[in-house]
Amino acid sequence: MDQVSSQKVRLNANTNLVIKQITVYDQFSNFFASFIKTYSTPDHICAYAATANIRIIQQYGVKEGLTKLQEMNLVKSYMEEMMRFIFSARMKYAQTQWGKDINMIRQYCQDWVANYELSDYLKTLALENVYVFRHVGLFHPQLFEKTKNEERERIIKDETPFKNDPYFIYYPKEDKYISKNEFQIQDNHLYIFDTMGHFVCGWVKKKEKNNKDITILETIPHLDTKKNKNLQIFFE
């Protein structure tokens, strides 16, 4: 697919971005339908897609990785591995909460992937130089009040130290939570970005201190994530 677009963004008087978006495939393709049904997951599989994509880029490098992302069986295998991990974790939690209440268990297993679930899976992979930019749930009280079950528990446990910040960074390889003021973007890093309701992955090249070239890999055709303020805030 590889639809490519770019946009210049002036965040403030000192910061300029060039955001390049590459649409690598369509996550709503029927190709993914079978395992979406198997693991009772919603058809919005951006968390699985972003994780599979960054894993392939990390493994093969950017140039070869972008080619490998056209090998849909490879992409699917990485997505399915993550789906098994999350489905197993959800079933374990659900059974302790609701016993044999099939409707409650089914409803819980069909929810969108949460930040902590994506982070827990990446922790098992321990990929070098792969970081996750995560918005802080406690920074958005109205949204936080809508959370429940393990997601709510983990927001309180993981994000309380960052409750006064809009976001923080997680490094799965070291199970390390990093405040935005302590983190430095580097050219050899790869990232997964939580844009609040959608995950994408990518990388950043610093042309100068406040000027950055950002590349993101999108999996929803016609969605222009370049304009997403919840992405741009990470670079202010």
Backbone bond lengths (Angstrom), bond angles and torsions (degrees), N, CA, C in turn:
res aa  C-N    CA-C-N  psi(-1)  N-CA   C-N-CA  omega(-1)  CA-C   N-CA-C  phi
1 M - - - 1.470 - - 1.526 110.20 -
2 D 1.314 117.96 -66.93 1.469 124.04 172.88 1.533 114.22 45.01
3 Q 1.334 116.66 54.54 1.466 120.62 169.67 1.521 107.57 -78.49
4 V 1.327 116.49 126.53 1.460 120.87 -174.07 1.523 109.92 -119.21
5 S 1.337 115.92 134.06 1.464 121.07 174.73 1.520 107.92 -145.16
6 S 1.315 117.04 159.32 1.462 120.43 179.10 1.517 109.97 -143.21
7 Q 1.312 115.27 159.52 1.456 121.52 -177.24 1.514 109.84 -150.57
8 K 1.314 116.00 137.52 1.455 121.17 173.70 1.523 108.84 -90.92
9 V 1.318 115.98 135.44 1.470 121.59 -178.16 1.524 108.29 -129.79
10 R 1.309 116.51 126.08 1.462 121.33 174.04 1.524 107.59 -102.74
11 L 1.324 116.28 104.15 1.464 120.31 -175.73 1.523 111.74 -74.72
12 N 1.307 115.43 -38.36 1.461 120.72 179.17 1.529 108.19 -161.07
13 A 1.316 117.15 -170.60 1.464 120.41 -175.14 1.525 112.18 -62.86
14 N 1.336 116.99 -22.97 1.460 119.70 -173.91 1.520 114.83 -112.58
15 T 1.320 117.63 -11.53 1.461 120.33 -171.27 1.525 111.67 -120.47
16 N 1.319 115.08 123.31 1.460 121.89 177.04 1.526 109.65 -123.90
17 L 1.314 115.75 137.76 1.456 122.00 178.25 1.517 110.35 -121.07
18 V 1.308 115.91 147.82 1.464 121.92 163.47 1.528 105.38 -119.11
19 I 1.320 116.85 113.47 1.465 121.71 -177.42 1.529 108.82 -105.95
20 K 1.304 114.92 119.85 1.465 122.14 178.27 1.521 108.86 -106.64
21 Q 1.299 116.08 129.76 1.470 121.06 -179.79 1.520 109.56 -116.02
22 I 1.336 115.46 127.86 1.462 121.85 176.45 1.523 107.96 -116.62
23 T 1.305 117.25 117.81 1.465 121.31 175.55 1.523 107.49 -87.84
24 V 1.330 116.32 109.36 1.465 120.44 -169.32 1.528 113.16 -90.25
25 Y 1.330 117.52 -29.10 1.464 122.00 175.16 1.521 107.50 -168.82
26 D 1.329 116.37 176.75 1.466 122.23 -177.88 1.529 109.16 -105.21
27 Q 1.322 116.68 112.85 1.469 120.16 -178.39 1.522 112.75 -67.59
28 F 1.324 117.84 -14.00 1.463 121.23 178.56 1.532 112.18 -92.87
29 S 1.317 117.04 7.40 1.459 121.19 178.29 1.526 110.91 -60.55
30 N 1.327 115.66 145.86 1.464 120.38 176.99 1.524 112.10 -62.05
31 F 1.313 116.50 -15.71 1.467 120.82 179.08 1.523 111.39 -57.55
32 F 1.344 116.34 -30.57 1.463 120.27 -176.72 1.531 113.06 -95.32
33 A 1.321 117.58 -0.29 1.467 120.92 -170.59 1.526 113.11 -62.64
34 S 1.327 117.46 -36.95 1.467 119.99 -172.80 1.520 111.84 -64.98
35 F 1.324 117.95 -46.34 1.467 117.14 -177.19 1.520 112.27 -81.96
36 I 1.327 117.90 -19.63 1.467 119.46 170.77 1.534 109.22 -61.88
37 K 1.316 115.75 -41.19 1.460 120.58 177.87 1.527 110.75 -69.60
38 T 1.309 117.40 -43.03 1.462 121.49 -177.73 1.519 112.04 -58.78
39 Y 1.361 116.27 -42.47 1.459 120.26 -174.68 1.531 112.79 -101.96
40 S 1.322 116.48 13.09 1.467 122.09 173.26 1.529 112.59 53.63
41 T 1.313 116.79 35.63 1.458 119.85 -178.18 1.527 109.95 -98.50
42 P 1.332 119.36 154.44 1.464 120.69 176.10 1.524 110.37 -63.23
43 D 1.323 116.02 162.28 1.469 118.63 -179.99 1.527 111.93 -77.74
44 H 1.322 118.01 -8.66 1.461 121.44 171.76 1.538 107.12 -82.95
45 I 1.316 116.45 94.74 1.469 120.99 -171.51 1.528 111.15 -108.95
46 C 1.335 116.66 34.53 1.460 119.80 -174.51 1.529 112.44 -63.06
47 A 1.331 118.33 -33.80 1.469 120.00 179.16 1.518 110.57 -64.19
48 Y 1.325 116.29 -42.75 1.459 120.33 177.62 1.524 110.81 -67.13
49 A 1.323 116.35 -40.17 1.457 120.43 -179.19 1.522 111.48 -65.99
50 A 1.330 116.66 -48.09 1.472 119.89 -178.66 1.523 111.03 -61.20
51 T 1.330 116.54 -38.84 1.464 120.31 -179.28 1.526 111.11 -70.00
52 A 1.321 117.36 -44.27 1.467 120.29 177.02 1.525 110.61 -61.99
53 N 1.324 116.51 -41.94 1.464 120.57 -177.91 1.525 111.85 -63.14
54 I 1.330 116.24 -47.39 1.471 118.59 -177.13 1.522 110.17 -70.53
55 R 1.306 117.21 -29.38 1.465 120.15 176.40 1.528 110.57 -64.89
56 I 1.312 116.15 -41.25 1.465 120.45 179.36 1.528 110.92 -69.49
57 I 1.326 117.02 -41.74 1.465 120.14 177.60 1.528 110.46 -63.29
58 Q 1.320 117.18 -40.37 1.464 121.03 179.67 1.526 110.62 -66.55
59 Q 1.304 116.52 -36.46 1.462 121.15 -176.21 1.522 112.56 -75.75
60 Y 1.332 116.68 -39.98 1.461 120.78 -171.97 1.530 114.33 -108.85
61 G 1.343 117.67 -8.84 1.453 119.87 -172.07 1.515 110.55 86.09
62 V 1.330 116.21 164.50 1.465 119.69 -172.13 1.528 111.96 -64.53
63 K 1.314 118.04 -51.25 1.466 120.73 -173.91 1.520 111.92 -62.28
64 E 1.338 116.94 -54.03 1.460 119.90 -179.83 1.520 110.78 -70.65
65 G 1.328 116.45 -33.39 1.459 119.91 -179.58 1.519 112.81 -62.39
66 L 1.326 116.72 -40.62 1.462 119.54 177.92 1.528 111.41 -61.93
67 T 1.326 116.84 -33.84 1.466 120.70 175.01 1.517 110.73 -70.68
68 K 1.333 116.74 -42.08 1.457 121.08 179.91 1.525 111.78 -62.82
69 L 1.344 117.31 -28.15 1.463 120.66 179.71 1.524 112.53 -67.54
70 Q 1.321 117.50 -9.47 1.463 120.57 173.09 1.533 111.52 -86.20
71 E 1.336 116.92 -9.61 1.468 121.11 177.12 1.529 107.60 -87.70
72 M 1.308 115.47 91.34 1.454 120.32 -168.70 1.529 113.25 -67.25
73 N 1.313 117.96 -26.23 1.466 118.63 176.67 1.523 111.27 -67.56
74 L 1.338 116.74 -33.93 1.462 120.46 175.94 1.527 110.04 -67.36
75 V 1.323 116.23 -47.55 1.464 121.01 177.96 1.528 110.28 -57.52
76 K 1.304 115.49 -46.66 1.462 120.65 -178.17 1.527 111.63 -61.94
77 S 1.326 117.05 -40.07 1.468 119.66 -178.67 1.524 111.04 -63.93
78 Y 1.338 117.22 -38.92 1.458 120.19 178.72 1.528 111.04 -71.04
79 M 1.321 116.78 -38.53 1.464 119.83 176.28 1.523 110.66 -62.41
80 E 1.321 115.81 -45.36 1.467 119.75 -175.66 1.526 111.28 -65.79
81 E 1.319 117.23 -34.26 1.464 120.53 177.04 1.525 110.53 -60.85
82 M 1.338 116.31 -42.90 1.457 120.62 178.71 1.526 111.35 -69.33
83 M 1.324 116.86 -37.70 1.461 119.95 178.02 1.521 111.53 -61.89
84 R 1.324 117.13 -41.01 1.470 120.31 177.86 1.519 110.66 -62.26
85 F 1.322 116.04 -42.35 1.460 120.73 -179.30 1.532 110.83 -61.50
86 I 1.328 116.60 -47.96 1.463 120.64 -176.63 1.529 110.60 -71.94
87 F 1.318 117.62 -39.62 1.462 120.11 178.81 1.532 110.55 -61.32
88 S 1.329 116.24 -42.46 1.466 120.12 179.54 1.525 111.02 -63.73
89 A 1.338 116.49 -43.85 1.468 120.22 179.83 1.517 111.19 -64.97
90 R 1.325 116.46 -39.44 1.465 120.01 179.88 1.523 111.37 -68.03
91 M 1.315 116.86 -41.55 1.461 119.69 178.91 1.525 110.90 -61.75
92 K 1.307 116.37 -41.78 1.467 120.39 179.58 1.521 110.59 -61.64
93 Y 1.342 116.69 -46.08 1.465 120.34 179.73 1.531 110.15 -66.27
94 A 1.325 116.61 -45.41 1.463 120.84 -175.48 1.532 111.85 -62.57
95 Q 1.317 116.26 -39.80 1.457 119.26 -178.54 1.523 112.21 -68.68
96 T 1.343 116.64 -30.48 1.465 118.99 175.96 1.524 111.36 -74.32
97 Q 1.329 117.02 -25.79 1.458 121.40 -178.00 1.521 112.78 -89.12
98 W 1.321 116.78 -40.97 1.468 120.24 -170.02 1.519 113.99 -125.86
99 G 1.326 116.93 8.95 1.456 120.03 175.62 1.511 113.14 57.44
100 K 1.317 116.41 -115.13 1.462 121.04 -177.52 1.529 112.36 -108.01
101 D 1.328 116.56 20.83 1.465 120.61 177.64 1.529 108.72 -74.84
102 I 1.327 116.40 93.41 1.463 122.18 -172.57 1.525 111.56 -60.42
103 N 1.314 117.35 -40.10 1.470 119.88 -177.79 1.527 111.54 -64.09
104 M 1.316 117.53 -42.81 1.463 120.66 178.84 1.528 111.16 -66.99
105 I 1.322 115.70 -41.10 1.468 119.76 179.02 1.520 110.62 -64.25
106 R 1.332 116.46 -44.13 1.466 120.11 179.50 1.522 110.99 -62.35
107 Q 1.313 116.47 -44.10 1.461 120.53 -179.97 1.534 111.00 -61.42
108 Y 1.317 116.13 -41.98 1.466 120.21 -179.37 1.531 110.99 -66.21
109 C 1.320 116.61 -40.84 1.467 120.39 -177.21 1.530 112.28 -72.14
110 Q 1.323 117.67 -18.15 1.459 121.13 -177.62 1.528 113.16 -93.86
111 D 1.320 117.21 4.71 1.460 119.83 -179.37 1.527 110.57 -75.27
112 W 1.340 115.73 161.79 1.458 121.01 177.09 1.524 109.78 -65.58
113 V 1.318 116.34 155.77 1.460 121.48 178.53 1.531 109.91 -69.46
114 A 1.315 115.51 130.86 1.462 121.39 179.18 1.527 110.39 -91.12
115 N 1.328 115.07 161.60 1.455 120.90 179.51 1.528 112.47 -54.73
116 Y 1.332 116.78 -43.91 1.462 119.34 -176.30 1.520 111.16 -66.12
117 E 1.345 117.33 -32.40 1.460 120.38 179.73 1.526 110.99 -69.02
118 L 1.328 115.81 -44.87 1.458 120.00 176.06 1.529 110.02 -59.76
119 S 1.323 116.49 -44.34 1.464 120.99 -179.43 1.526 111.53 -64.72
120 D 1.334 117.41 -41.71 1.467 120.72 179.72 1.525 111.00 -61.89
121 Y 1.327 116.24 -40.19 1.465 119.01 179.09 1.526 111.00 -67.09
122 L 1.325 116.86 -45.93 1.464 119.81 179.00 1.528 111.75 -60.69
123 K 1.308 116.36 -32.08 1.474 119.84 176.99 1.520 110.57 -59.71
124 T 1.329 117.80 -36.56 1.472 120.19 179.63 1.524 111.42 -69.63
125 L 1.332 117.63 -26.49 1.465 120.91 179.97 1.526 111.96 -82.53
126 A 1.333 116.37 -31.69 1.477 121.97 178.64 1.521 111.94 52.21
127 L 1.324 116.50 50.96 1.457 120.79 -178.43 1.523 111.31 -76.17
128 E 1.307 115.85 134.58 1.463 121.41 179.57 1.530 110.37 -67.66
129 N 1.338 116.01 130.40 1.468 123.72 172.61 1.536 114.21 63.95
130 V 1.323 117.50 26.99 1.471 121.62 173.45 1.528 107.88 -109.22
131 Y 1.325 116.21 120.74 1.459 123.42 -175.30 1.531 109.86 -121.11
132 V 1.329 115.67 157.27 1.461 121.35 178.78 1.530 109.02 -120.92
133 F 1.327 116.00 121.63 1.462 121.34 171.97 1.520 107.88 -86.93
134 R 1.350 116.23 117.99 1.461 121.04 -175.12 1.522 111.45 -122.35
135 H 1.306 116.20 129.70 1.460 120.31 172.16 1.532 109.03 -70.37
136 V 1.324 115.32 148.09 1.467 121.36 -176.81 1.530 109.45 -90.06
137 G 1.334 115.67 115.22 1.457 119.61 -178.71 1.514 113.27 -59.21
138 L 1.338 116.92 -37.63 1.467 121.33 -177.93 1.523 112.08 -70.53
139 F 1.318 117.42 -15.32 1.466 121.88 177.77 1.527 110.70 -77.75
140 H 1.341 115.88 -13.06 1.469 122.07 -178.77 1.533 108.51 -123.85
141 P 1.342 117.45 79.97 1.472 121.02 -172.40 1.526 114.18 -55.35
142 Q 1.333 117.29 -38.26 1.462 118.73 -177.70 1.527 111.10 -66.78
143 L 1.323 116.93 -36.07 1.460 120.06 176.93 1.525 111.04 -74.41
144 F 1.322 115.96 -39.49 1.463 120.04 -179.17 1.523 111.11 -60.89
145 E 1.324 117.18 -38.97 1.463 120.71 -178.42 1.526 112.34 -63.23
146 K 1.323 117.19 -18.70 1.466 120.75 179.28 1.528 112.11 -87.81
147 T 1.327 117.08 -10.99 1.459 119.48 -178.90 1.526 110.64 -78.64
148 K 1.325 115.63 159.10 1.460 120.15 -179.37 1.524 109.89 -156.76
149 N 1.309 115.00 174.24 1.455 123.48 176.31 1.532 111.06 58.01
150 E 1.325 116.89 -143.11 1.467 119.89 -173.19 1.524 112.12 -66.78
151 E 1.327 117.65 -31.28 1.461 118.73 178.15 1.521 110.65 -59.24
152 R 1.321 116.77 -45.31 1.467 120.32 179.12 1.536 110.88 -63.13
153 E 1.316 115.83 -43.17 1.461 120.32 179.37 1.521 111.23 -60.16
154 R 1.319 116.38 -42.86 1.460 119.82 -176.90 1.526 112.62 -74.84
155 I 1.319 117.65 -32.42 1.464 119.17 174.95 1.522 109.64 -59.82
156 I 1.328 116.24 -46.29 1.470 120.48 179.45 1.528 110.29 -63.06
157 K 1.305 117.43 -44.72 1.462 121.65 -176.75 1.528 112.21 -69.14
158 D 1.330 116.80 -46.02 1.466 120.69 -171.57 1.521 113.69 -88.23
159 E 1.328 117.45 -30.89 1.458 119.55 -166.94 1.525 114.85 -107.52
160 T 1.318 118.32 -7.51 1.472 120.02 -179.19 1.530 113.36 -53.90
161 P 1.344 119.93 -40.22 1.475 118.51 178.92 1.536 113.56 -62.17
162 F 1.332 117.18 -16.54 1.463 121.18 -176.30 1.530 112.40 -113.52
163 K 1.336 117.18 17.91 1.456 121.06 -170.11 1.517 113.89 -62.14
164 N 1.328 117.96 -19.45 1.470 120.85 179.33 1.520 112.82 -97.61
165 D 1.307 116.87 3.26 1.466 122.04 178.44 1.526 109.75 -110.68
166 P 1.330 117.24 150.10 1.470 118.76 178.39 1.527 113.30 -72.69
167 Y 1.334 116.60 -25.23 1.463 119.11 -178.71 1.525 110.52 -155.69
168 F 1.331 115.47 166.37 1.460 122.96 172.47 1.516 107.81 -143.19
169 I 1.316 116.96 176.37 1.460 122.18 -178.52 1.523 108.64 -122.50
170 Y 1.311 115.54 137.22 1.461 121.11 178.11 1.524 109.24 -114.75
171 Y 1.342 116.03 133.03 1.464 121.40 176.34 1.523 108.25 -112.13
172 P 1.334 117.23 99.43 1.467 120.60 -173.27 1.526 114.16 -60.71
173 K 1.312 117.81 -35.73 1.470 119.78 -176.05 1.524 111.65 -57.16
174 E 1.324 116.68 -35.12 1.460 120.84 179.72 1.523 112.67 -110.12
175 D 1.337 116.54 7.82 1.466 121.31 -176.02 1.525 110.37 48.86
176 K 1.327 115.48 49.66 1.459 121.90 -171.13 1.522 111.15 -117.04
177 Y 1.344 115.20 130.22 1.461 122.01 176.69 1.527 108.13 -101.59
178 I 1.338 116.53 128.66 1.463 121.52 -171.35 1.527 109.49 -125.08
179 S 1.315 117.46 130.17 1.469 120.32 177.41 1.520 109.64 -71.73
180 K 1.316 115.76 156.07 1.459 120.10 -177.26 1.521 112.07 -62.89
181 N 1.317 117.60 -29.15 1.463 120.66 -179.26 1.523 113.10 -79.08
182 E 1.311 117.17 -14.45 1.459 121.41 -179.65 1.523 112.79 -100.87
183 F 1.323 116.33 -4.65 1.464 119.97 -173.21 1.523 111.22 -102.05
184 Q 1.325 115.80 139.59 1.457 122.25 176.50 1.523 109.87 -120.25
185 I 1.320 116.22 121.82 1.461 120.83 174.43 1.524 108.93 -65.98
186 Q 1.327 115.79 135.62 1.458 120.45 179.19 1.526 110.68 -130.83
187 D 1.328 115.58 153.97 1.459 121.00 -175.67 1.526 113.09 -64.51
188 N 1.341 117.71 -26.87 1.466 119.87 -177.80 1.524 112.79 -90.90
189 H 1.319 117.51 3.29 1.469 120.97 177.20 1.532 111.02 -82.52
190 L 1.317 115.13 153.86 1.457 123.34 167.36 1.520 107.09 -122.67
191 Y 1.339 116.23 149.22 1.463 119.22 -171.29 1.524 112.34 -134.15
192 I 1.321 114.54 148.42 1.466 121.95 161.24 1.517 106.41 -110.34
193 F 1.325 116.32 130.37 1.458 122.06 -176.82 1.530 109.95 -110.95
194 D 1.314 115.46 124.31 1.467 122.13 170.62 1.526 107.43 -86.24
195 T 1.327 117.04 113.51 1.461 119.71 179.16 1.524 111.55 -102.49
196 M 1.323 115.90 22.19 1.469 123.85 178.99 1.536 110.78 64.43
197 G 1.322 113.63 82.59 1.458 120.33 -178.63 1.514 113.02 108.99
198 H 1.320 116.60 -8.52 1.464 120.13 -179.23 1.523 108.95 -156.59
199 F 1.347 116.07 138.54 1.456 121.74 176.40 1.522 110.33 -109.41
200 V 1.323 115.67 137.58 1.455 121.72 169.26 1.524 107.40 -134.25
201 C 1.318 116.60 167.83 1.455 119.85 175.89 1.516 109.34 -127.84
202 G 1.325 115.78 168.21 1.446 118.23 179.33 1.513 112.81 172.18
203 W 1.329 115.07 -160.61 1.459 121.62 -179.03 1.523 108.47 -150.56
204 V 1.326 115.47 166.19 1.465 121.49 -173.87 1.530 108.83 -135.12
205 K 1.306 115.88 134.43 1.462 122.21 173.10 1.519 108.67 -115.69
206 K 1.318 115.43 127.31 1.465 120.38 179.80 1.524 109.50 -90.57
207 K 1.321 116.68 111.91 1.461 120.73 176.62 1.525 109.83 -75.40
208 E 1.332 114.66 -43.79 1.454 122.88 174.37 1.520 105.73 -143.24
209 K 1.334 116.73 -176.94 1.458 120.35 -175.01 1.521 111.85 -55.12
210 N 1.331 118.47 -46.08 1.464 121.83 -174.50 1.526 113.12 -110.87
211 N 1.311 117.00 7.18 1.464 120.78 179.00 1.522 109.54 -115.61
212 K 1.323 116.46 122.95 1.458 120.00 -173.69 1.525 111.01 -131.91
213 D 1.320 115.21 141.95 1.458 122.64 170.09 1.521 107.93 -101.55
214 I 1.323 116.75 119.91 1.463 122.53 -175.68 1.524 108.48 -115.10
215 T 1.311 116.16 132.37 1.466 121.12 174.28 1.522 108.35 -117.44
216 I 1.316 116.62 129.02 1.463 121.19 176.29 1.521 109.72 -122.46
217 L 1.320 115.45 146.21 1.459 122.12 177.09 1.517 108.60 -104.00
218 E 1.320 116.05 117.66 1.462 122.88 -177.48 1.525 109.35 -103.62
219 T 1.338 115.57 149.90 1.469 120.32 178.67 1.524 112.18 -127.38
220 I 1.336 116.61 11.48 1.461 121.42 173.35 1.522 107.55 -118.74
221 P 1.320 118.11 102.64 1.457 120.35 179.76 1.529 110.94 -56.05
222 H 1.307 115.45 142.06 1.469 123.85 177.87 1.533 113.62 75.30
223 L 1.336 118.46 -2.31 1.460 120.28 172.73 1.526 108.52 -88.25
224 D 1.324 116.85 121.84 1.461 121.59 -176.41 1.528 109.21 -98.70
225 T 1.322 116.01 85.98 1.465 120.90 -177.83 1.526 111.62 -74.46
226 K 1.320 117.70 -15.72 1.464 120.73 177.73 1.521 111.48 -55.65
227 K 1.327 116.78 -32.75 1.465 122.04 -176.01 1.523 113.12 -89.10
228 N 1.317 116.63 -0.91 1.469 120.64 -175.38 1.528 110.16 -71.06
229 K 1.321 116.82 117.91 1.467 121.37 -179.23 1.525 111.64 -65.19
230 N 1.328 116.54 -26.58 1.456 119.88 179.13 1.527 112.15 -74.97
231 L 1.318 117.04 -13.56 1.459 121.90 168.84 1.528 110.11 -87.85
232 Q 1.305 116.05 -46.33 1.463 120.50 -175.14 1.527 112.99 -63.49
233 I 1.338 116.94 -28.72 1.466 120.16 -177.75 1.529 112.35 -60.27
234 F 1.330 117.63 -25.43 1.460 120.88 -179.35 1.531 112.77 -67.18
235 F 1.320 116.75 -14.12 1.468 120.09 -173.78 1.522 112.88 -115.93
236 E 1.323 116.75 9.25 1.466 119.76 179.64 1.527 111.09 -72.92
